[in-house]
Amino acid sequence: MEFNYTPEGVCSRRISFELDDNNIIHNVVFIGGCNGNLKAISKLVEGHEANEIINILSGNICGARKTSCADQFSKALKQALEKKAL
C-alpha cells in the first residue's frame, strides 16, 4: 500500500512510502528538506518493519525545533499503520 504524508514543522513538504502486507517499508521519498540526509534515511529504513523504525526515529529533533523529518516520518508510519488496521 502506498502512503503520502504532509509533515509539519520541518523543511520537507511531503513523505511518500509503501508498506507491504507485513508492514515492511519500501520506496521512501522525501520531497524538500536536506536532500542528502533524507536520501540516507530512505536507504536506511528500506526493508525494515514499521514499528522498529517508529521506535528508533520517534522524538528525534532538529536544532531548536520540537520535531525533525525523521520524527515526522515516524508519525507518518504510525498514521499508515492505523489506516491499514481499519
C-alpha positions as CSV (number, residue, x, y, z in Angstrom):
1,M,0.0,0.0,0.0
2,E,1.3,3.5,-0.9
3,F,1.0,6.3,1.6
4,N,1.6,10.1,1.4
5,Y,2.1,12.3,4.4
6,T,2.4,16.0,4.8
7,P,4.9,16.8,7.5
8,E,4.5,19.7,9.9
9,G,7.2,22.0,11.4
10,V,10.0,20.8,9.1
11,C,11.6,21.6,5.7
12,S,10.3,18.6,3.8
13,R,6.9,19.1,2.2
14,R,5.8,15.5,1.6
15,I,6.8,12.0,2.5
16,S,5.8,9.1,0.3
17,F,6.4,5.4,1.1
18,E,4.9,1.9,0.8
19,L,4.1,-0.7,3.4
20,D,3.8,-4.3,2.3
21,D,1.4,-6.9,3.9
22,N,4.0,-7.4,6.7
23,N,4.4,-3.7,7.4
24,I,7.9,-3.7,5.8
25,I,8.9,-0.2,4.5
26,H,9.7,0.3,0.8
27,N,10.4,3.2,-1.6
28,V,10.6,6.1,0.9
29,V,10.8,9.5,-0.8
30,F,11.0,12.9,0.9
31,I,10.1,16.0,-1.1
32,G,12.1,19.0,0.1
33,G,14.3,19.2,3.1
34,C,18.0,18.2,3.4
35,N,18.4,16.1,0.3
36,G,21.5,14.1,1.3
37,N,20.3,13.3,4.9
38,L,16.8,12.3,3.8
39,K,18.1,10.1,1.0
40,A,20.3,8.4,3.6
41,I,17.2,7.9,5.9
42,S,15.3,6.4,3.0
43,K,18.1,3.9,2.3
44,L,18.5,3.0,6.0
45,V,14.8,2.3,6.6
46,E,14.3,0.3,3.4
47,G,13.3,-3.3,4.2
48,H,12.7,-2.7,7.9
49,E,9.5,-3.2,9.8
50,A,7.5,0.0,10.5
51,N,7.3,-0.4,14.3
52,E,11.0,-0.9,14.5
53,I,11.6,2.4,12.7
54,I,8.9,4.2,14.7
55,N,10.8,3.2,17.9
56,I,14.1,4.4,16.5
57,L,13.0,7.8,15.0
58,S,10.2,8.9,17.2
59,G,11.1,12.0,19.2
60,N,14.2,12.9,17.2
61,I,14.5,16.7,16.9
62,C,16.3,19.1,14.5
63,G,18.0,22.1,16.1
64,A,15.6,24.2,18.1
65,R,12.5,22.6,16.5
66,K,10.4,20.1,18.5
67,T,10.4,17.7,15.6
68,S,12.5,16.6,12.6
69,C,12.0,15.0,9.3
70,A,12.8,11.7,10.9
71,D,10.3,12.3,13.7
72,Q,7.7,13.3,11.1
73,F,8.4,10.0,9.2
74,S,7.7,8.1,12.4
75,K,4.4,9.9,12.7
76,A,3.7,9.1,9.0
77,L,4.3,5.4,9.7
78,K,2.0,5.5,12.8
79,Q,-0.7,7.0,10.7
80,A,-0.2,4.5,7.9
81,L,-0.4,1.6,10.4
82,E,-3.7,3.0,11.8
83,K,-5.1,3.3,8.3
84,K,-4.1,-0.3,7.4
85,A,-5.8,-1.6,10.6
86,L,-9.2,-0.2,9.6
